[in-house]
Every structure is written in C-alpha cells, then in structure tokens.
Amino acid sequence: MNLGEDDSAKGPERVTVGERPRPRVDLRAVFGLEAGAWAWTTAVQATVAMTVSFALAALAFGPQVGTLAALGSMTVLYEKKTPYSYRAAALALVGLGFVTAVAVNSLAASFSPWAAVVSIGLTAGLATWVCAAWRVDKPGTMFFVLVASISTIAPGGLADVPLHALVAATGAAVGWAVSMSGAPVRARHPEYRAVAGAYRALATLLRAVGSPELDHAQHRASVAVAEAWRIVLLGQTRGYRTTAEAARLRALLRWVSDIHLAATQVCMARPTALPEEAAEFADRMALAVAEPDRAPDPDSLDELRRGMRPRSLEARLYNLLSRASQSAHRSAQDDGEEDDKRSADLHDDRYPALWGSLRSSLSADSLIRPTALRMWLTVTLAGAFGLWLGLEHYYWVALTTTAVLQGGNVVLTLNRSVQRSLGTLLGVLVGVALLTTDLPLAAVIVLAGLFQGGTQLVVGRNFFYASVLLTPMALLLSYTANPYPAAELAGSRIIDTLVGAAFGMAGSLLLWRRASATRLPQAIAGVLERTRQCMMAVLDQDVELTEERRYRLRRDMRAALVSLRGVYESAIGDVPRAASTRPLWPVVVATQRIGYLALAALSQDRSPDPAGTITLQRVDLAFHELILAMEERRTPRLGALPRLPAYPRINMELRALANSMTSAVAQDERSAQQEAERRAQRERRRAQKDVDADL
C-alpha cells in the first residue's frame, strides 16, 4: 500500500506547518479560563473527604490535631484517572507519603525552626522527584508541601509525633475510601473513559485536517491514545483480562490506535478538510465505548467511500472506522472471533518498573533531576530567608514558592506568581472576614471542606480563582491548628506570599533555566533514532517483525514523540533565552511527522516490494547524518535520498527536516554574529570613554 499517494495529478504537496506555541504573560493568561470541563466529581469527593476526616479526628483527638487528618484526606486528589485496581495501591503509597511528611516535619519542628525549614525543602524536592518519575498526576508536589508545612505548627513535642502520624493516616484512609467509592458501582469506568477520550481526540484531529491547528491536534490525539494505552494496561488484572468485556475494550483501543495512524497519513496528504460526517462518526464511537447500543452504523460511511479507490488513504481510514464500529456493537458478553488478534493480551507489563523509573529520572538526559533540585534548593532558601527575616509563618513562604515553581518554565512561573499573589490577597480578605466572626468548630469544618471542593472545581481552569478559594481553607486550618490574631495572620500571609512568589521567580530564572533548551536537540535526536529503528524494522525483510516487537516499537516511538513536544513547550517558555529555541519549531514538526509516518508504517503489513541492501544502507546513513547534525548543531550534509515508493512522504519530511535544520543553524549563526558585534561595540564605547577620561 502506498502510504503517501496523493489522488491528484500534481506531485505530493506538504501540509503547512502550524503556528508554534506562544506562551504569554497577559490578562487572558492570568484571568482567563482554560479549555476543559469543570471537575465536579473531584470537587465533591474532596469536600466529602476533608469534611468527614476533619470531623472524625476533631471529635477523637481535638480540633488542633484534627487538622492533620484534614490534610491527610487530600489523598483523594491523586490518581483520579487510573483504574481502581491500580489506584488502590497507588493511593496507599500517596497516603504513606503524607504520613511520612507529617512524621518527619513534625519531628523536625520539635527540634528547631531551622530543622523544619530544611525538612520542608527536602519534602518539596523528594516529592517533585518521585511524583514526576512515577507519573503521579496533578496536584503533584503542592499538597505534600502543604501537609509538611502545617505539621510543623501542630501542637505538641517529640512525644506527640506518633499521634500526629496516626491522625494523618486516619485522614489518608478516609481519602482513600472516598476515592475508591466508585469501584462497586462503576468498576471499569476509568478504562472506558480513557478509551472514549481517545476517540474524542481522534474526532478533533479529523476536524483539524487541512487547518492550521493540524499539528497541535495531532499531538493532543497522540497524548490521548498513549494515555488510553497506559490506563487500559494498568487495568488488566488477572481475573479480568480473560473476560469478554476486557477483550472488547482492548479491541476498541487497538482500533483507535490504528485509526489515529491512518488519520495521520490522511492529514499529511490532504490539504483540504474532511467531511464532517467522519468526525461525527468518531464522536459517536466515543459514546459507544461504554454503551454498545449507541455504536454508529458501519454502513453510514458508504456514502463517503463511494467513488474512492479501495487502496486510497481516505478509503482505508473509513474502512477502519467501520470495522471499529462493528467491534463496538459487540456487547461485553459476546465472543467474537474476528477481533481475536486485536483483543489478545497487551505485550507489556501491567505495573511500571518503579525502581527503574526512579533510576532513569536521574540520568543526564532527564528533566526531572534539575526540576527536583530547583524545587529543593529554592524552597529551602525561601523558608530560610523567611525565618531569617523573623517571619513567624515562614512555612507559608515555602508553600508559595512550591506553588509558583510548579508552573515549569519562566513564563508559566511568572503567570502563576501573579495568580498566586493576587489570589492570595483576595483570599486573605475572605479568610479574615470568616475568622473575625468567631465561627464554631462545625462551621470551620464545613467551610474548609467547601473551600477545598471549590478549589478543585476551578484549579484545572485557572490557578488565580483556585488561589482565591485555597487561601481561606489554608487560613482556617492554620488558625485551628495554631490560633493567632486574625489581623496579624492576614498581614503575615500577604507578606509571606509576596516573598515566596519572588523566590519562586528567582529560582525559575537562576537555577537550571536552560535545562529544557539544552535537552531539546537530544530529544529531537532521540526521536530520529527511534524513527530509524522503526523504518529499518519495516524495510528489512530479513528481520522478523513479531507482534510483540511491533508493539514495543510503537509504544517507545509514541512516548518519544509526546516527550519531544513537552520538552519544546517547556523550552519555549524559558525567556529571555528562548530565542534560540524558536527556530527549532519547524524542526520539531518535521521530526514529529516523520515519527508518525514511521508509526503508520509499523501498523501496516510490509511492502510487497522488498528494499535492497543499498536502499537500507542509504536510509540508515540519512538518519545518522540528521542525528549527528542535530547533536552538533550544524547544517546536515544530506545526499540524495533513496527512493521509497511505498513511503514517499517520509522522504518529503526528511528533506523538510534537513531544510529546517539548515535554517535554524543559519539563524543561530546570525544571532551569534550579532551578539559578537554588539559586544565589540560595547568594548569600543568603553575604550573611548577611557580615552576621553584621560584627556
């Protein structure tokens, strides 16, 4: 099959590169709502977990120590998308982390405030490292540091540390129970939701064909498919994976993966939009994942396929959609033989290698190591500075610094700094107004739960509004744990927030700011190396391409593509030095397109025309030259590419990649020359001033 053939009489035309990501600091970034849904389920669970745990612990141990249970209940905020079988173990580890943070920081506070500062900073660094290495979803580090901070002001001394840990464990158990409450009713809801999300992202991609948003929609669809693979894999428990329900879900997952790659081929070969019926069909497939009766009629695509050549790209896309619909029509109890291959066990381990993930996160190519070190050093220095200044609530400085640094790059950190500062100012007004009314304990418990739920409802859409709601909740818990005059508490909270935001910005600007930009060429080279491996496996007829190897090549290739885009988006926000990464956007796009075409080639049977030894060597040399040129930041010396009749668009994207790399190197050379000229002019002006002074 010709994966890049164009139906027109003209030569193949390359799809226009979309506009690069442009992180900005403006009013819309600070106050505008990001796209997405409101997190109602998480908000309700957070409210219930905090209210119940706070009330139980306050009755059993007293309100001051009971705040630790309210903090421990924040385990409910983690692992919201993973299958319940995996979530049970993961939340237990999160709860253990909370209990450890409470015990260690409560122990440190019993010795001295300086020990508490060091302990909070260490908690921030370790939580950042482990959460990133183990792919713990948001809120990540934030609530580990909040738990650590409040535990330093819990009443008692060294002898009360076991009690503090016990209370935190009680809250963590309540959070675990609330998060797992859906298991008896909707045991497989996370897996169905992930696969349905992949079909919805596919529908968005089909609507983006022929539009400037194509490359961005392609990336989002790839992320959704990769996430669906991860979630379904985690849910393959021993008693479930042999059932018809599991087989149907695996079949639908494999179909959406293949359809996504077929859509990739169409995207790169078609400069005009697809009929809306194709995207609507994918939308209906998303509904059919959990409800077979809502599956669309496969014959409804016949009108779109009419008049097409059977082996054209669009015809293959519609055929795959139609066959996926046939699989969706099967109920969970049906045993179908046609999907045996697609419903077979996934060629992967269910659980990730946790220790291996920790080790790989410490490698020189990983962004996790500098991110964790930046968090550890900045939070520690911020807390130490607050304590040196005599700020009684120095732990709030550390907490604000943590929240600001979670932005990632400089632009996002600046946005979060502004959002955190303004949101805290407004939240303090609300919190002080409540504290001055001398609320009863029952009202404090209910309000803390409501503010926690409100925070989780809006935090995914805008951090400013979340800060407005989070601040009163933190004030209520802090005041309950350690009563303090409300007016002084408010003034201290504002000062601590401003100092913490300043330290967060300083840490983002001064510590490993160019970590992403430095690793971007290596990320591009890594994707090209993965692509080379995939293409050699496809082209070399003498190498056996088993289903297991095909799966692993596709898995690693997709992970590398998703990671590349993440590294670029992080690097482009590291101003003011981001100018050196902007010219690499066409390089990133061409690299991603080549990778997606290689994935598409892996999803098909091998070409009936075997590639000769000379062709294989020339393909291999072409990829090696591009990889070396990227690593050395030089113009690639790419000769004539071998003719690949079955994959003509790969050649097109290879040439586009070489041209983009040449343009990027030229811009770097011009920038370096201009910088050298400016430096020479400054030296001449300085020398002239010295001469004038002597005269």
ZAMARGU-4260 file (C-alpha; in steps of 0.2 Angstrom, whole numbers, plus 5000, padded with zeros to 4 digits):
<rodrens>
0) 5000/5000/5000 | 5006/5017/4996 | 5006/5027/5012 | 5008/5044/5005 | 5000/5043/4987
5) 4990/5058/4983 | 4974/5057/4972 | 4978/5072/4962 | 4988/5073/4946 | 5000/5085/4954
10) 5015/5080/4964 | 5013/5077/4983 | 5010/5094/4992 | 5017/5096/5010 | 5004/5102/5023
15) 5008/5119/5030 | 5016/5119/5047 | 5005/5126/5061 | 5009/5141/5072 | 5021/5137/5086
20) 5016/5138/5104 | 5017/5155/5111 | 5017/5156/5130 | 5012/5174/5135 | 5010/5184/5151
25) 4994/5195/5149 | 4977/5197/5157 | 4970/5182/5147 | 4983/5171/5154 | 4981/5177/5172
30) 4962/5178/5172 | 4955/5168/5158 | 4948/5151/5159 | 4957/5137/5150 | 4948/5125/5139
35) 4941/5110/5148 | 4927/5103/5159 | 4923/5108/5177 | 4930/5095/5189 | 4913/5092/5198
40) 4917/5074/5203 | 4934/5078/5211 | 4926/5093/5219 | 4913/5083/5228 | 4925/5070/5233
45) 4937/5082/5240 | 4923/5091/5250 | 4917/5074/5257 | 4934/5068/5261 | 4940/5083/5270
50) 4924/5086/5280 | 4922/5068/5286 | 4941/5066/5291 | 4941/5083/5299 | 4926/5080/5309
55) 4931/5062/5315 | 4948/5067/5320 | 4942/5083/5329 | 4930/5073/5339 | 4943/5059/5343
60) 4959/5069/5345 | 4954/5088/5346 | 4952/5101/5333 | 4971/5107/5333 | 4977/5090/5329
65) 4962/5086/5319 | 4968/5097/5305 | 4982/5084/5301 | 4968/5072/5296 | 4960/5085/5285
70) 4977/5087/5276 | 4979/5068/5275 | 4962/5067/5266 | 4970/5075/5251 | 4975/5058/5245
75) 4958/5059/5236 | 4965/5072/5224 | 4978/5060/5217 | 4976/5046/5204 | 4959/5052/5198
80) 4960/5044/5181 | 4968/5027/5185 | 4959/5010/5186 | 4953/5006/5203 | 4964/4991/5205
85) 4979/5001/5202 | 4973/5016/5211 | 4971/5006/5227 | 4989/5003/5228 | 4995/5020/5222
90) 4984/5030/5234 | 4991/5019/5248 | 5008/5025/5243 | 5002/5043/5242 | 4995/5041/5259
95) 5011/5034/5266 | 5020/5049/5258 | 5008/5061/5268 | 5010/5051/5284 | 5029/5051/5282
100) 5029/5070/5278 | 5019/5073/5294 | 5030/5062/5305 | 5047/5069/5298 | 5042/5088/5298
105) 5033/5086/5315 | 5049/5078/5322 | 5060/5092/5314 | 5049/5106/5321 | 5051/5098/5338
110) 5070/5102/5337 | 5071/5119/5330 | 5063/5130/5316 | 5079/5129/5306 | 5077/5110/5306
115) 5059/5112/5300 | 5064/5124/5286 | 5077/5110/5280 | 5064/5097/5281 | 5050/5106/5271
120) 5063/5110/5257 | 5068/5091/5257 | 5050/5086/5256 | 5047/5098/5241 | 5062/5091/5232
125) 5059/5072/5235 | 5040/5074/5231 | 5044/5083/5215 | 5056/5069/5210 | 5045/5054/5215
130) 5029/5062/5208 | 5037/5066/5191 | 5047/5049/5190 | 5031/5039/5194 | 5020/5050/5183
135) 5009/5055/5198 | 4996/5067/5190 | 4992/5084/5197 | 4992/5091/5210 | 5009/5083/5212
140) 5021/5091/5225 | 5009/5105/5231 | 4999/5096/5244 | 5014/5086/5250 | 5022/5103/5255
145) 5006/5109/5262 | 5005/5094/5273 | 5023/5096/5278 | 5020/5115/5282 | 5005/5113/5293
150) 5013/5098/5303 | 5027/5110/5309 | 5014/5120/5319 | 5004/5106/5326 | 5004/5107/5345
155) 5015/5095/5355 | 5033/5090/5355 | 5044/5075/5351 | 5032/5063/5361 | 5017/5068/5350
160) 5025/5064/5333 | 5017/5046/5333 | 5000/5054/5337 | 5002/5066/5323 | 5006/5052/5311
165) 4991/5042/5317 | 4979/5056/5314 | 4987/5060/5296 | 4985/5041/5292 | 4966/5042/5298
170) 4963/5056/5286 | 4973/5047/5272 | 4962/5032/5275 | 4946/5042/5273 | 4953/5050/5257
175) 4957/5033/5250 | 4939/5026/5254 | 4931/5041/5246 | 4942/5040/5230 | 4938/5021/5229
180) 4919/5023/5232 | 4915/5022/5214 | 4923/5004/5212 | 4907/4994/5217 | 4896/5004/5205
185) 4907/5008/5190 | 4922/4996/5192 | 4929/4999/5174 | 4924/5017/5172 | 4942/5024/5171
190) 4946/5012/5157 | 4931/5016/5147 | 4933/5035/5150 | 4951/5034/5144 | 4947/5025/5128
195) 4932/5036/5124 | 4944/5051/5127 | 4955/5044/5113 | 4940/5043/5101 | 4935/5061/5105
200) 4953/5067/5102 | 4953/5057/5086 | 4937/5067/5081 | 4945/5083/5085 | 4960/5078/5074
205) 4948/5073/5059 | 4941/5091/5060 | 4958/5098/5060 | 4963/5091/5043 | 4968/5105/5031
210) 4968/5118/5045 | 4982/5127/5054 | 4978/5118/5070 | 4983/5101/5062 | 5000/5098/5071
215) 4993/5103/5088 | 4978/5092/5086 | 4989/5078/5081 | 4999/5080/5097 | 4984/5080/5108
220) 4977/5065/5099 | 4993/5055/5102 | 4993/5060/5120 | 4976/5054/5122 | 4980/5037/5113
225) 4995/5035/5124 | 4986/5039/5140 | 4972/5026/5135 | 4985/5013/5132 | 4993/5016/5149
230) 4976/5016/5158 | 4969/5000/5150 | 4986/4991/5153 | 4985/4996/5172 | 4968/4988/5172
235) 4972/4971/5166 | 4970/4962/5182 | 4972/4943/5182 | 4954/4939/5184 | 4948/4952/5172
240) 4959/4951/5157 | 4952/4935/5151 | 4934/4941/5151 | 4924/4946/5135 | 4922/4964/5142
245) 4941/4966/5143 | 4944/4959/5126 | 4931/4971/5118 | 4939/4986/5127 | 4957/4980/5121
250) 4950/4978/5103 | 4942/4996/5103 | 4959/5003/5110 | 4969/4994/5096 | 4956/5001/5083
255) 4958/5019/5089 | 4976/5017/5089 | 4976/5011/5071 | 4963/5024/5065 | 4974/5038/5073
260) 4989/5032/5062 | 4978/5031/5047 | 4972/5048/5050 | 4990/5054/5052 | 4993/5048/5034
265) 4977/5057/5028 | 4982/5073/5037 | 4999/5074/5029 | 4992/5070/5011 | 4976/5080/5011
270) 4977/5100/5012 | 4958/5101/5012 | 4946/5097/5026 | 4937/5080/5028 | 4919/5078/5028
275) 4911/5082/5045 | 4902/5065/5045 | 4919/5057/5048 | 4922/5067/5064 | 4904/5064/5070
280) 4906/5045/5067 | 4922/5046/5079 | 4911/5056/5092 | 4898/5043/5091 | 4911/5029/5094
285) 4917/5038/5110 | 4899/5036/5116 | 4899/5018/5111 | 4914/5013/5121 | 4903/5011/5137
290) 4887/5008/5128 | 4887/4996/5113 | 4869/5001/5109 | 4875/5019/5104 | 4888/5012/5091
295) 4886/5021/5074 | 4880/5011/5059 | 4895/5005/5049 | 4886/5007/5033 | 4883/5025/5036
300) 4901/5028/5029 | 4897/5020/5012 | 4892/5037/5005 | 4909/5044/5010 | 4918/5029/5002
305) 4909/5030/4986 | 4920/5033/4971 | 4936/5031/4980 | 4950/5019/4975 | 4949/5004/4988
310) 4968/5007/4992 | 4967/5026/4994 | 4971/5034/5011 | 4954/5041/5014 | 4946/5024/5010
315) 4957/5015/5022 | 4953/5027/5036 | 4934/5025/5033 | 4936/5006/5032 | 4945/5006/5049
320) 4931/5017/5057 | 4918/5005/5050 | 4927/4990/5057 | 4929/4998/5074 | 4910/5001/5074
325) 4907/4983/5071 | 4918/4979/5086 | 4909/4992/5097 | 4892/4984/5093 | 4898/4968/5102
330) 4892/4968/5120 | 4903/4963/5134 | 4896/4946/5134 | 4898/4942/5115 | 4913/4931/5110
335) 4918/4937/5093 | 4932/4928/5083 | 4935/4942/5071 | 4944/4953/5084 | 4954/4939/5092
340) 4970/4947/5086 | 4965/4964/5092 | 4959/4958/5109 | 4974/4947/5113 | 4984/4952/5129
345) 4994/4968/5128 | 5013/4964/5125 | 5018/4974/5141 | 5020/4973/5160 | 5004/4979/5169
350) 5014/4988/5183 | 5028/5000/5178 | 5045/4997/5185 | 5045/5009/5199 | 5064/5007/5204
355) 5069/5008/5186 | 5058/5024/5184 | 5067/5032/5198 | 5084/5027/5191 | 5081/5034/5174
360) 5074/5050/5181 | 5092/5054/5187 | 5100/5052/5171 | 5108/5067/5162 | 5095/5067/5148
365) 5080/5068/5161 | 5072/5085/5165 | 5066/5078/5182 | 5083/5079/5190 | 5085/5098/5188
370) 5067/5101/5191 | 5068/5092/5208 | 5084/5101/5213 | 5077/5118/5208 | 5062/5114/5219
375) 5073/5108/5234 | 5085/5122/5234 | 5073/5136/5231 | 5060/5131/5244 | 5074/5128/5257
380) 5081/5145/5253 | 5064/5154/5253 | 5060/5146/5270 | 5077/5150/5277 | 5075/5168/5271
385) 5058/5170/5279 | 5065/5163/5295 | 5080/5175/5295 | 5068/5190/5292 | 5059/5185/5308
390) 5043/5179/5299 | 5033/5169/5311 | 5024/5159/5297 | 5040/5156/5287 | 5032/5140/5281
395) 5020/5150/5270 | 5034/5157/5261 | 5040/5139/5256 | 5022/5134/5252 | 5020/5149/5240
400) 5037/5145/5232 | 5032/5127/5229 | 5015/5133/5221 | 5024/5145/5209 | 5038/5134/5204
405) 5025/5121/5198 | 5022/5131/5183 | 5038/5124/5175 | 5046/5137/5163 | 5049/5155/5166
410) 5033/5161/5158 | 5021/5149/5167 | 5030/5153/5183 | 5028/5171/5181 | 5009/5169/5177
415) 5007/5158/5192 | 5017/5170/5203 | 5005/5184/5198 | 4990/5172/5200 | 4996/5166/5217
420) 4999/5184/5224 | 4983/5192/5218 | 4973/5176/5223 | 4980/5176/5240 | 4976/5195/5243
425) 4958/5192/5239 | 4958/5175/5248 | 4965/5183/5264 | 4951/5196/5264 | 4938/5181/5264
430) 4948/5171/5277 | 4950/5186/5289 | 4931/5190/5287 | 4927/5172/5292 | 4940/5171/5307
435) 4934/5188/5315 | 4916/5181/5316 | 4922/5168/5329 | 4915/5153/5320 | 4910/5137/5329
440) 4921/5121/5325 | 4907/5113/5315 | 4906/5129/5303 | 4925/5128/5301 | 4925/5110/5297
445) 4911/5113/5284 | 4918/5129/5276 | 4936/5120/5275 | 4928/5106/5265 | 4918/5118/5254
450) 4933/5129/5250 | 4943/5113/5246 | 4930/5107/5234 | 4929/5124/5226 | 4947/5124/5224
455) 4947/5108/5215 | 4932/5113/5204 | 4942/5128/5196 | 4960/5124/5198 | 4961/5115/5181
460) 4953/5130/5173 | 4963/5144/5181 | 4975/5145/5196 | 4970/5163/5201 | 4952/5158/5206
465) 4959/5142/5214 | 4971/5153/5225 | 4956/5164/5230 | 4947/5148/5237 | 4963/5139/5243
470) 4969/5153/5254 | 4954/5154/5266 | 4955/5135/5268 | 4973/5136/5272 | 4969/5150/5284
475) 4955/5140/5293 | 4966/5125/5295 | 4981/5135/5301 | 4971/5145/5313 | 4963/5130/5320
480) 4980/5121/5322 | 4988/5136/5330 | 4977/5150/5335 | 4984/5168/5331 | 4976/5185/5330
485) 4967/5186/5313 | 4973/5203/5308 | 4992/5198/5311 | 4988/5182/5302 | 4982/5191/5287
490) 4996/5203/5286 | 5009/5189/5288 | 5000/5179/5275 | 5002/5193/5262 | 5020/5196/5266
495) 5024/5178/5265 | 5015/5176/5249 | 5025/5190/5241 | 5041/5184/5247 | 5038/5166/5242
500) 5032/5172/5224 | 5048/5182/5222 | 5059/5167/5227 | 5049/5156/5215 | 5053/5168/5201
505) 5071/5169/5206 | 5073/5151/5207 | 5065/5149/5189 | 5076/5162/5182 | 5093/5157/5190
510) 5093/5138/5193 | 5094/5127/5178 | 5083/5139/5167 | 5090/5132/5151 | 5088/5114/5156
515) 5074/5111/5143 | 5083/5121/5129 | 5099/5111/5132 | 5090/5095/5131 | 5079/5099/5116
520) 5092/5094/5102 | 5095/5077/5112 | 5076/5075/5112 | 5075/5078/5093 | 5089/5066/5090
525) 5081/5053/5101 | 5065/5053/5091 | 5075/5052/5075 | 5084/5037/5082 | 5068/5029/5086
530) 5061/5033/5069 | 5077/5025/5061 | 5074/5009/5071 | 5056/5008/5066 | 5059/5011/5047
535) 5073/4998/5047 | 5062/4985/5055 | 5049/4989/5042 | 5061/4989/5027 | 5072/4975/5031
540) 5063/4959/5025 | 5076/4948/5033 | 5071/4954/5051 | 5057/4945/5059 | 5044/4958/5065
545) 5034/4949/5078 | 5018/4957/5086 | 5027/4959/5102 | 5042/4969/5094 | 5030/4979/5084
550) 5020/4984/5099 | 5036/4989/5109 | 5042/4999/5094 | 5026/5008/5093 | 5025/5011/5112
555) 5043/5018/5113 | 5040/5029/5097 | 5024/5037/5103 | 5032/5040/5120 | 5047/5049/5112
560) 5035/5060/5101 | 5025/5065/5116 | 5040/5069/5126 | 5048/5079/5112 | 5033/5091/5111
565) 5034/5093/5130 | 5052/5097/5130 | 5049/5110/5117 | 5035/5119/5125 | 5045/5120/5141
570) 5060/5127/5132 | 5050/5140/5123 | 5044/5147/5139 | 5062/5149/5146 | 5064/5168/5142
575) 5074/5178/5138 | 5085/5164/5131 | 5070/5156/5122 | 5075/5165/5106 | 5087/5150/5102
580) 5073/5138/5103 | 5060/5147/5092 | 5068/5142/5075 | 5068/5124/5080 | 5049/5123/5079
585) 5049/5118/5060 | 5062/5105/5065 | 5051/5098/5079 | 5036/5097/5067 | 5046/5088/5054
590) 5053/5076/5066 | 5036/5073/5073 | 5028/5070/5056 | 5042/5058/5052 | 5039/5049/5068
595) 5021/5047/5065 | 5023/5041/5047 | 5035/5028/5054 | 5022/5023/5066 | 5009/5022/5052
600) 5021/5011/5043 | 5023/4999/5058 | 5004/4997/5058 | 5003/4990/5041 | 5009/4974/5033
605) 5026/4976/5025 | 5028/4982/5007 | 5027/4969/4994 | 5042/4976/4986 | 5057/4972/4997
610) 5070/4985/5000 | 5088/4981/4993 | 5103/4982/5004 | 5109/4998/4996 | 5092/5006/5000
615) 5093/5000/5018 | 5111/5007/5020 | 5106/5024/5012 | 5091/5026/5023 | 5102/5022/5038
620) 5115/5034/5033 | 5102/5048/5031 | 5095/5046/5048 | 5113/5045/5056 | 5118/5061/5047
625) 5102/5070/5053 | 5105/5064/5071 | 5123/5070/5071 | 5119/5087/5063 | 5106/5090/5076
630) 5118/5085/5091 | 5132/5096/5084 | 5120/5110/5078 | 5127/5111/5061 | 5120/5110/5043
635) 5116/5092/5038 | 5125/5085/5023 | 5111/5075/5016 | 5114/5067/4999 | 5101/5060/4988
640) 5088/5050/4997 | 5084/5033/4992 | 5068/5030/4983 | 5054/5023/4994 | 5039/5020/4983
645) 5028/5014/4997 | 5033/5028/5009 | 5036/5044/4998 | 5030/5056/5012 | 5044/5051/5023
650) 5056/5057/5010 | 5047/5073/5009 | 5048/5076/5028 | 5066/5071/5028 | 5070/5084/5016
655) 5059/5097/5025 | 5068/5092/5041 | 5085/5095/5033 | 5080/5112/5026 | 5073/5117/5043
660) 5089/5112/5052 | 5099/5122/5039 | 5088/5137/5043 | 5089/5135/5061 | 5108/5134/5061
665) 5109/5150/5050 | 5098/5159/5062 | 5110/5154/5076 | 5125/5159/5067 | 5117/5176/5063
670) 5112/5178/5081 | 5129/5174/5087 | 5137/5186/5074 | 5125/5200/5080 | 5129/5196/5098
675) 5148/5197/5094 | 5145/5214/5085 | 5136/5221/5100 | 5149/5215/5112 | 5163/5223/5101
680) 5153/5240/5100 | 5152/5240/5119 | 5170/5237/5121 | 5174/5251/5108 | 5162/5263/5118
685) 5171/5258/5134 | 5188/5261/5127 | 5183/5278/5120 | 5176/5283/5137 | 5193/5278/5145
690) 5202/5289/5132 | 5190/5304/5135 | 5193/5302/5154 | 5212/5303/5151 | 5211/5318/5141
</rodrens>
